[in-house]
Amino acid sequence: MVKKLQQENYTMKCAICKNGQTIGGHITVVLERGESTLVFKNVPAQVCENCGEEYLSENTNHTLLQKAEDAFIRGVDLELLRFAA
């Protein structure tokens, strides 16, 4: 599950395990709607160094969902994209 953060470089205590701190990194996000599947690679995120929980900033989340909506409207069945803000 991916959570939203307010800022891209924000470091915080993990809300899930309560023990780890988040560190900046990159993740792969898979989004599905109906028969369409989108795979976004190299998405910037904060990742808990203890449990691996992933958090996205509000800006990254917005960009990701906007690109996904555009792909779904085009009728994409399967698409692999490198994330670029």
Secondary structure as GFF3:
##gff-version 3
##sequence-region A 1 85
A	DSSP	beta_strand	2	5	.	.	.	ID=ss1
A	DSSP	beta_strand	22	33	.	.	.	ID=ss2
A	DSSP	beta_strand	36	48	.	.	.	ID=ss3
A	DSSP	beta_strand	54	57	.	.	.	ID=ss4
A	DSSP	alpha_helix	58	74	.	.	.	ID=ss5
A	DSSP	beta_strand	78	82	.	.	.	ID=ss6
###
